[in-house]
Every structure is written in C-alpha cells, then in structure tokens.
C-alpha cells in the first residue's frame, strides 16, 4: 500500500449537485429551497468569493445570467446552455429563486480570502528559509487546495500543476491529477476531465499502488456516465463496489445506483444476472431486509479484483465457484449515510432489475418510469442522458421478449408491456428502421415476425461491402497515380 491519498477534500462535488438541483425544473420546491440554503451556507462557511461571483454576479453569473434569474442562460457548474436541451428541462418554467448579488458580502469574502492567502504565503516563505523541499511543497499544496476550496477553477488548476511539476513522488502526482479531475467534474469541463483521466491512467500504469488504481476506476466510471459511455462505465463501476474508497466523488449508495443503471442498460444477460441481480453489494443497499441480511453474510462479490480489465460472458456454473472479497466496510458506511441523510426509496431500482430479468414487462415499464422520475431527473450526471437511457431500456425489453419467439401477436405483446397497440407499433417501427430489432410488423394479421440474423450471411455481406469500398479506394488511387505520371511527362 502507498501513502494515504492527499488533496481529496476539495472541491465538494455534493455542492455541484446542489447547484444543479437549484436550476432543475424536475426538482421539487422543497429540494430547491434546501439546495439554495446549502449553497449559501457553503459560500459563507468556506469564504467562496470566486464561486459566489461565478454563480451570482448580475451580468455574468451562471445563476443570474442576463438578469433572468436562476438557470436563465447556463446551469450551475456544468456551464451548459438551455438551448442544447441538457441540464434544464426547457419545456418547464423554472420558478425564479432569489440568489442576490451583494457587493458588500462579496468584498468581505474577498478580504477573508486575501488574509488566508497571506498566511499561506508566510508559511511558504518560512518553509523556503528554514525547512526542506517537503515542507515547501506542502505549503504550495495548501495554496492549491485553498483555491479549490473557494471555487477558483483556473487558479486552483495552475497551482496544482505547479506542485505536480516540482514533486517526484508518484503517489502525490496521481493525487494531484485526481484533484484536477474533480475540479473539471465540478465545473462540467469534460474535455479537461478526459485529458486528465488519460494522464492519471499513464501514471497509475507506471507503478501506482492498488488503492489509487481502484480509486481511478471509480473516477473513470463516473466520467463515462457523463459522456454516455455506459458500456465502458458498467464494468468499472461494478468492479469498484468491492474496493470503493473514493468518497470524495460520491457516497457508496450513489455508486450502487450508478452501477445498477449502467449494468442494466449495457450488460449481457449472463453478466447482468451475476453482476447486478445477484450482487451482494447491490442487494445490501437496495434489497429487502432479508436480502440485505443474506448479502452481508454472503461469500461472493459483484466485482473482481483491481487487475481484471473487463467482463466477459461466463458459464452459469462458473459463477458458483468464483468468489472475491465483500466490501463490508463500504456497505456499513453506506448504511450509516442512509441513517444520517434524507432516506432514499430504492424500490424502483430493485423492481427495474428484477422485472427485467424475470420478464415481467408491464412491471418493468412502470419501474422504468419511476426510475426516471426519482433518479434520472434528479442527478447531475444522469439528467442529460435520461431520454436515451429510457429509450435503450425499452429497447432492451422488446429485444428480450422478441428473441424468445419466431412470431408474436402485436396485441399480446402490447398487453405484456401495458401499452396500446398503436404505441407499440410506432415504437417498434423506429427501432426496426434503425436496424436495432430484426423483425417485421404485419398490421393486417396483427403479428410481429422476427428475422433471426444469419451470422454467415452477415459475414458474407460485410466482406462484399468492405471489398467494394476497397476497390473504390484502389481505383481512386490508381487515377491519382496516373495523373501524377502525366504531370511528370
């Protein structure tokens, strides 16, 4: 094991969630009031002058842009405009919340910041005069952490980079890059996050300890959620369940929610059963009381060790023999979180998982609607992709039912899903046109006939298509060569 992680306190990503909720049209009035109070309390407690200006300034504040109130032009730390359809539901009118700009309050915050920075400067100068390189780096790290604490993105990153350049300890370098990633997540800078995720991977692969390897998994998984790469997020998040220590990112219960959603939409049925439906870490959070008790006494884990790179299909019997450590510490931490915080109703997630696996499609659709209302629309990282997620989960339900039959009645299938025939007809037509479901609909006979894909014919078609493309490229190349030869002549 390496040294304990550093630079993990700031920024607080829970504050970014509060800023999102304040501008979220799907949030209840009570939630938005609580979010406003938590933002104001954090700004006052931590003297966050830069963040206060970023949010509340009358001309360029993201919550009071163009003088139209919260969420008018951009949303919170993500900096995404309403016009792109992400973050704020543009079809709803967001009630105006008073987030006033107080010049005197801002100046007081700035004065407090300057005093604190002067103290840090004195510590740094004393370290230069009397102490060694370690103390100098610690003072510079304190400066960087302070800028991150008060919400100055650019200055915090510059200070972290300065410390990074002058430290030779690999573990500290990794911690610094992870701190920069969290700043990017707080302010919704996905390009910066992507760049630094790659940077952290390179550092970890050069000799990072197991704790930092496992922490990076959680960072990668959460980042992949934000860019709609749920297939890449699922194995990382599920693996993190058994090794999770990255509480600076989110709580363990939140990680379980992300893992369930990513696994449900992307895993094959065998892996879905093993990694989600039967996972003890998941049952310990979202299961019934009996399931929680049996999960805590269980012997298998949802995730393999940190060295496993990806998940593959496995025979059903192999799941009975392979076992890994159960993350009891993280589960106990999560249960404590649930006692201390506002209780979360996990039943829609549990119903979603079980009804999909068991083929109870009407219950599955109802649970999916509840998951959208209670989770997808209420989370900073899930909101933007909620429509895609719901669409893909409906598709998954249709595919699962249709692959079991050669022919199925349209009315019968509509009844199974609890929808009208017209709705099912239109929905399936979109997926058929997009070549997502291999079937045809006969409205006259009232049936759906599946067209089972022939792998050999598909391979033959792919070869012919690719061959045609190659011949076309060669012909163009030959023409270009002849033209150049004629120019030389």
C-alpha positions, 0 to 999 in steps of 0.5 A, a space after each residue: 500500500 502507498 501513502 494515504 491519498 492527499 488533496 481529496 477534500 476539495 472541491 465538494 462535488 455534493 455542492 455541484 449537485 446542489 447547484 444543479 438541483 437549484 436550476 432543475 425544473 424536475 426538482 421539487 420546491 422543497 429540494 430547491 429551497 434546501 439546495 439554495 440554503 446549502 449553497 449559501 451556507 457553503 459560500 459563507 462557511 468556506 469564504 467562496 468569493 470566486 464561486 459566489 461571483 461565478 454563480 451570482 454576479 448580475 451580468 455574468 453569473 451562471 445563476 443570474 445570467 442576463 438578469 433572468 434569474 436562476 438557470 436563465 442562460 447556463 446551469 450551475 457548474 456544468 456551464 451548459 446552455 438551455 438551448 442544447 436541451 441538457 441540464 434544464 428541462 426547457 419545456 418547464 418554467 423554472 420558478 425564479 429563486 432569489 440568489 442576490 448579488 451583494 457587493 458588500 458580502 462579496 468584498 468581505 469574502 474577498 478580504 477573508 480570502 486575501 488574509 488566508 492567502 497571506 498566511 499561506 504565503 508566510 508559511 511558504 516563505 518560512 518553509 523556503 528559509 528554514 525547512 526542506 523541499 517537503 515542507 515547501 511543497 506542502 505549503 504550495 499544496 495548501 495554496 492549491 487546495 485553498 483555491 479549490 476550496 473557494 471555487 477558483 477553477 483556473 487558479 486552483 488548476 495552475 497551482 496544482 500543476 505547479 506542485 505536480 511539476 516540482 514533486 517526484 513522488 508518484 503517489 502525490 502526482 496521481 493525487 494531484 491529477 485526481 484533484 484536477 479531475 474533480 475540479 473539471 467534474 465540478 465545473 462540467 469541463 469534460 474535455 479537461 476531465 478526459 485529458 486528465 483521466 488519460 494522464 492519471 491512467 499513464 501514471 497509475 500504469 507506471 507503478 501506482 499502488 492498488 488503492 489509487 488504481 481502484 480509486 481511478 476506476 471509480 473516477 473513470 466510471 463516473 466520467 463515462 456516465 457523463 459522456 454516455 459511455 455506459 458500456 465502458 462505465 458498467 464494468 468499472 463501476 461494478 468492479 469498484 463496489 468491492 474496493 470503493 474508497 473514493 468518497 470524495 466523488 460520491 457516497 457508496 449508495 450513489 455508486 450502487 445506483 450508478 452501477 445498477 443503471 449502467 449494468 442494466 442498460 449495457 450488460 449481457 444477460 449472463 453478466 447482468 444476472 451475476 453482476 447486478 441481480 445477484 450482487 451482494 453489494 447491490 442487494 445490501 443497499 437496495 434489497 429487502 431486509 432479508 436480502 440485505 441480511 443474506 448479502 452481508 453474510 454472503 461469500 461472493 462479490 459483484 466485482 473482481 479484483 483491481 487487475 481484471 480489465 473487463 467482463 466477459 460472458 461466463 458459464 452459469 456454473 462458473 459463477 458458483 465457484 468464483 468468489 472475491 472479497 465483500 466490501 463490508 466496510 463500504 456497505 456499513 458506511 453506506 448504511 450509516 449515510 442512509 441513517 444520517 441523510 434524507 432516506 432514499 426509496 430504492 424500490 424502483 431500482 430493485 423492481 427495474 432489475 428484477 422485472 427485467 430479468 424475470 420478464 415481467 414487462 408491464 412491471 418493468 415499464 412502470 419501474 422504468 418510469 419511476 426510475 426516471 422520475 426519482 433518479 434520472 431527473 434528479 442527478 447531475 450526471 444522469 439528467 442529460 442522458 435520461 431520454 436515451 437511457 429510457 429509450 435503450 431500456 425499452 429497447 432492451 425489453 422488446 429485444 428480450 421478449 422478441 428473441 424468445 419467439 419466431 412470431 408474436 401477436 402485436 396485441 399480446 405483446 402490447 398487453 405484456 408491456 401495458 401499452 396500446 397497440 398503436 404505441 407499440 407499433 410506432 415504437 417498434 417501427 423506429 427501432 426496426 428502421 434503425 436496424 436495432 430489432 430484426 423483425 417485421 410488423 404485419 398490421 393486417 394479421 396483427 403479428 410481429 415476425 422476427 428475422 433471426 440474423 444469419 451470422 454467415 450471411 452477415 459475414 458474407 455481406 460485410 466482406 462484399 461491402 468492405 471489398 467494394 469500398 476497397 476497390 473504390 479506394 484502389 481505383 481512386 488511387 490508381 487515377 491519382 497515380 496516373 495523373 501524377 505520371 502525366 504531370 511528370 511527362 
